[in-house]
Amino acid sequence: RRNFANMGFWLTIRVAIRALAKNKMRAGLTMLGVIIGIAAVTAMVSIGQSASGLVQSQFEGLGTNVLVVFPGSRRQGGVRQANTPTLTARDSEAIGGECPSVLASSPIVGATGQIIFGNSNWSPREMYGVGIDYLTVRNWPLQGGSFFTKRDETSASKVCVIGQTIVARLFQTQNPVGQTLRIKNIPFRVIGILEKKGADMVGNDLDNIVLMPYTSVRKRLQGSEFDNVNALLVSAKTAAVMPDAENEINQLLLERHHINTGEPPDFDVQNTTQIANVF
């Protein structure tokens, strides 16, 4: 039986070889199709994995376990008011102090304008007023100098921290720390330099940035005494407790903003991990 089986096997091989020899073109095209198919699948899997890694690294560049709280709209006299500022710096302080799963929280206030040093000027891509825990949320170390203090925040000090692109454009070989630049003709002293981050996935320069205390942006640049902010950046203690942090933030802000059961919230909490998964 074993000999018969071996003979049958080799007979099958010989028949297959003869068939291939008689139909060389068909055999070649079949092999080519298989090779192209395998190569295409391998390439697509490789591209997918690379893209996934790129997206994940970009969102990790935003910070560690970050949640973003955006202002929503509120009702006034039964009418829903769109684009109404609903978040304050006090909300950020409450989140950082009262949510057990939260590591740190920072308010953000956007600003625009040229910065001038000596005979040089530059328009940063990003100019923000932030809180003292901003670098903790963003997981962004300093290359030199120091960051804002609570005293700077309280007194709306005219101090700033700059990215590497600002250093290259305005200071070249000089040490920026201790130098004074002008933003909207207001002098700001440089107290720190951020570590280099590079570009994001669409080529935006993350180092083209200026940070100031949010109170300084509000009072010095915008001439406003209001406490409202554009958004809150919040970092959870670990990735595992991000859902807990999100729930705690929602519950706290519902209470602080006096949102009754059944009413829509006037804020929106977004999880950057979920956004990254969608991408």
Phi, psi and omega per residue, in radians:
R1 nan -0.729 -3.141
R2 -1.111 -0.752 3.134
N3 -1.109 -0.687 3.134
F4 -1.118 -0.705 3.132
A5 -1.128 -0.729 3.129
N6 -1.124 -0.729 3.120
M7 -1.094 -0.688 3.120
G8 -1.126 -0.662 -3.141
F9 -1.123 -0.872 -3.118
W10 -1.182 -0.553 3.069
L11 -1.116 -0.718 3.106
T12 -1.093 -0.736 3.122
I13 -1.071 -0.795 -3.127
R14 -1.098 -0.727 3.118
V15 -1.091 -0.716 -3.129
A16 -1.144 -0.742 3.125
I17 -1.100 -0.751 3.113
R18 -1.079 -0.714 -3.137
A19 -1.125 -0.702 3.115
L20 -1.154 -0.692 -3.134
A21 -1.140 -0.635 -3.130
K22 -1.316 -0.419 -3.087
N23 -2.187 1.053 -3.050
K24 -1.059 -0.733 -3.108
M25 -1.105 -0.842 -3.139
R26 -1.100 -0.722 3.130
A27 -1.121 -0.733 -3.136
G28 -1.123 -0.734 3.131
L29 -1.151 -0.668 3.102
T30 -1.086 -0.814 3.120
M31 -1.090 -0.712 3.123
L32 -1.086 -0.725 3.114
G33 -1.089 -0.744 3.122
V34 -1.115 -0.779 -3.123
I35 -1.086 -0.805 3.137
I36 -1.109 -0.712 3.136
G37 -1.064 -0.835 3.139
I38 -1.100 -0.756 -3.137
A39 -1.102 -0.704 -3.135
A40 -1.125 -0.783 3.126
V41 -1.098 -0.768 3.126
T42 -1.069 -0.764 -3.138
A43 -1.109 -0.765 -3.112
M44 -1.144 -0.706 3.096
V45 -1.101 -0.752 3.135
S46 -1.105 -0.775 3.123
I47 -1.103 -0.759 3.139
G48 -1.067 -0.766 3.129
Q49 -1.140 -0.709 3.132
S50 -1.132 -0.764 3.140
A51 -1.119 -0.721 3.122
S52 -1.070 -0.764 3.111
G53 -1.114 -0.671 3.136
L54 -1.140 -0.826 3.138
V55 -1.064 -0.789 -3.116
Q56 -1.079 -0.746 -3.135
S57 -1.134 -0.628 3.125
Q58 -1.167 -0.726 3.130
F59 -1.256 -0.543 3.036
E60 -1.136 -0.506 3.100
G61 -1.160 -0.400 3.073
L62 -1.168 -0.514 3.138
G63 2.680 -2.980 -3.102
T64 -1.782 2.037 3.074
N65 0.913 0.918 -2.956
V66 -1.539 2.401 2.951
L67 -2.021 2.444 3.123
V68 -2.009 2.228 3.108
V69 -1.869 2.076 3.136
F70 -1.840 2.590 3.037
P71 -1.224 2.580 3.096
G72 -1.916 -2.421 3.095
S73 -2.212 2.743 3.122
R74 -2.225 2.822 3.130
R75 -1.664 2.424 3.072
Q76 -2.375 2.047 -3.094
G77 1.100 0.550 3.132
G78 1.450 -0.069 -3.141
V79 -1.844 2.312 -3.127
R80 -1.358 2.077 -3.114
Q81 -1.631 2.014 -3.124
A82 -1.436 2.655 3.063
N83 0.975 0.604 3.103
T84 -1.603 2.236 3.132
P85 -1.091 2.150 -3.077
T86 -2.168 -0.101 -3.125
L87 -1.903 2.534 3.126
T88 -2.266 2.914 3.077
A89 -1.122 -0.514 3.097
R90 -1.156 -0.562 3.040
D91 -1.070 -0.746 3.134
S92 -1.092 -0.767 3.122
E93 -1.095 -0.699 3.135
A94 -1.146 -0.724 3.124
I95 -1.088 -0.796 -3.137
G96 -1.144 -0.520 -3.066
G97 -1.685 -0.406 -2.983
E98 -2.023 -0.155 3.137
C99 -1.727 1.947 -3.038
P100 -1.058 -0.496 -3.083
S101 -1.560 -0.003 -3.087
V102 -1.683 2.314 3.079
L103 -1.455 -0.851 -3.092
A104 -2.774 2.792 3.135
S105 -2.524 2.541 3.132
S106 -2.469 2.351 2.986
P107 -1.332 2.766 3.089
I108 -2.328 2.301 3.043
V109 -2.198 2.161 -3.128
G110 -1.394 2.626 3.096
A111 -2.563 2.809 3.079
T112 -2.416 2.814 3.083
G113 2.530 2.879 3.086
Q114 -1.493 2.613 2.997
I115 -1.985 2.496 -3.042
I116 -2.232 2.349 3.010
F117 -2.423 2.054 -3.085
G118 1.088 -2.186 3.124
N119 -1.704 0.112 -3.100
S120 -1.865 2.572 3.049
N121 -2.430 2.756 -3.071
W122 -2.727 2.580 3.074
S123 -1.893 1.850 3.137
P124 -1.113 2.556 3.070
R125 -1.224 -0.607 3.130
E126 -2.264 2.321 3.070
M127 -2.430 1.976 -3.019
Y128 -2.234 2.562 2.841
G129 -1.690 2.253 -3.029
V130 -2.386 3.032 3.111
G131 -1.621 3.066 -3.038
I132 -1.237 -0.292 -3.136
D133 -1.739 0.196 -3.073
Y134 -1.014 -0.784 -3.099
L135 -1.174 -0.532 3.078
T136 -1.163 -0.771 3.120
V137 -1.100 -0.797 -3.084
R138 -1.385 -0.148 -3.071
N139 0.918 0.894 -3.020
W140 -2.141 1.807 -3.120
P141 -1.326 2.858 3.048
L142 -1.607 2.500 3.009
Q143 -1.452 -0.564 3.141
G144 -2.807 2.829 3.128
G145 1.348 -2.616 -3.082
S146 -2.493 2.996 3.132
F147 -1.839 3.121 -3.104
F148 -1.144 2.713 3.046
T149 -1.936 2.960 3.080
K150 -1.053 -0.584 3.114
R151 -1.131 -0.739 3.084
D152 -1.048 -0.715 -3.117
E153 -1.164 -0.790 -3.091
T154 -1.157 -0.695 -3.087
S155 -1.607 0.059 -3.108
A156 0.921 0.883 -3.084
S157 -1.100 2.584 3.119
K158 -1.562 1.269 3.137
V159 -2.267 2.751 3.140
C160 -2.620 2.801 3.043
V161 -2.160 2.379 -3.001
I162 -2.142 2.743 3.100
G163 -1.534 3.008 -3.044
Q164 -1.134 -0.561 3.118
T165 -1.148 -0.670 3.100
I166 -1.121 -0.701 3.101
V167 -1.039 -0.831 -3.096
A168 -1.156 -0.682 -3.056
R169 -1.325 -0.647 -3.018
L170 -1.858 -0.521 -2.981
F171 -1.961 -0.289 -3.137
Q172 0.846 -1.871 -3.053
T173 -1.648 -0.085 -3.128
Q174 -1.362 2.685 3.029
N175 -1.457 2.037 -3.071
P176 -1.224 -0.469 -3.041
V177 -1.074 2.174 -3.110
G178 1.671 -0.259 3.116
Q179 -1.390 2.784 3.133
T180 -2.010 2.189 3.021
L181 -1.986 2.943 -3.087
R182 -2.044 2.303 3.075
I183 -2.125 2.023 -3.036
K184 0.928 0.714 3.097
N185 1.178 0.277 3.084
I186 -1.909 2.237 -3.102
P187 -1.279 2.286 3.046
F188 -2.193 2.296 3.133
R189 -1.553 2.288 3.122
V190 -1.371 2.129 -3.135
I191 -1.963 -0.198 -3.111
G192 -2.762 2.788 3.112
I193 -2.202 2.283 -3.141
L194 -1.392 2.620 2.997
E195 -1.112 2.659 -3.133
K196 -1.231 2.362 3.077
K197 -1.961 -0.446 -3.131
G198 1.541 -2.630 -3.080
A199 -1.887 2.732 3.070
D200 -1.522 -3.014 -2.997
M201 -1.188 -0.298 3.099
V202 -1.882 0.189 3.033
G203 1.606 0.072 3.107
N204 -1.244 2.375 -3.100
D205 -1.382 1.903 -3.114
L206 -1.297 -0.278 -3.114
D207 -1.580 -0.035 3.119
N208 -1.543 1.174 -2.927
I209 -2.486 2.549 3.029
V210 -2.245 2.284 3.111
L211 -2.020 2.428 3.083
M212 -2.404 2.833 3.001
P213 -1.038 2.419 -3.091
Y214 -1.065 -0.551 3.102
T215 -1.152 -0.605 3.128
S216 -1.186 -0.700 3.100
V217 -1.117 -0.810 -3.130
R218 -1.075 -0.877 -3.004
K219 -1.452 -0.836 -3.013
R220 -1.408 -0.767 -3.042
L221 -1.610 -0.600 -3.070
Q222 -1.823 -0.191 3.125
G223 1.089 0.567 -3.075
S224 -2.006 2.513 3.065
E225 -1.817 0.046 -3.124
F226 -1.285 2.682 -3.080
D227 -1.737 -0.005 -3.086
N228 -1.235 2.630 -3.113
V229 -2.263 2.890 -3.085
N230 -1.379 -0.531 -3.115
A231 -2.951 2.966 3.033
L232 -2.173 2.331 3.014
L233 -1.823 2.208 -3.066
V234 -2.224 2.369 3.098
S235 -1.936 2.185 3.041
A236 -1.348 2.742 -3.093
K237 -1.137 -0.679 3.082
T238 -2.529 2.880 3.090
A239 -1.110 -0.575 -3.080
A240 -1.156 -0.513 -3.084
V241 -1.737 0.201 3.125
M242 -1.036 -0.762 3.079
P243 -1.049 -0.664 3.107
D244 -1.129 -0.762 3.122
A245 -1.061 -0.729 3.137
E246 -1.090 -0.763 3.114
N247 -1.129 -0.728 -3.139
E248 -1.111 -0.724 3.120
I249 -1.110 -0.788 3.131
N250 -1.027 -0.843 -3.110
Q251 -1.120 -0.732 -3.117
L252 -1.118 -0.814 -3.102
L253 -1.226 -0.565 3.048
L254 -1.057 -0.725 3.120
E255 -1.219 -0.795 -3.096
R256 -1.147 -0.600 -3.098
H257 -1.639 0.099 3.079
H258 0.970 0.832 3.091
I259 -1.575 2.079 -3.112
N260 -1.375 2.796 3.109
T261 -1.024 2.278 -3.132
G262 1.644 -0.301 3.104
E263 -1.494 2.545 3.107
P264 -1.237 2.476 3.113
P265 -1.207 2.699 3.099
D266 -1.748 0.541 3.117
F267 -2.683 2.917 -3.124
D268 -2.467 2.095 3.133
V269 -1.717 2.155 -3.128
Q270 -2.092 2.376 -3.110
N271 -1.688 2.040 -3.094
T272 -1.184 -0.426 3.066
T273 -1.148 -0.735 3.098
Q274 -1.155 -0.684 3.107
I275 -1.106 -0.727 3.127
A276 -1.104 -0.693 3.116
N277 -1.107 -0.661 3.095
V278 -1.099 -0.788 3.097
F279 -1.077 nan nan
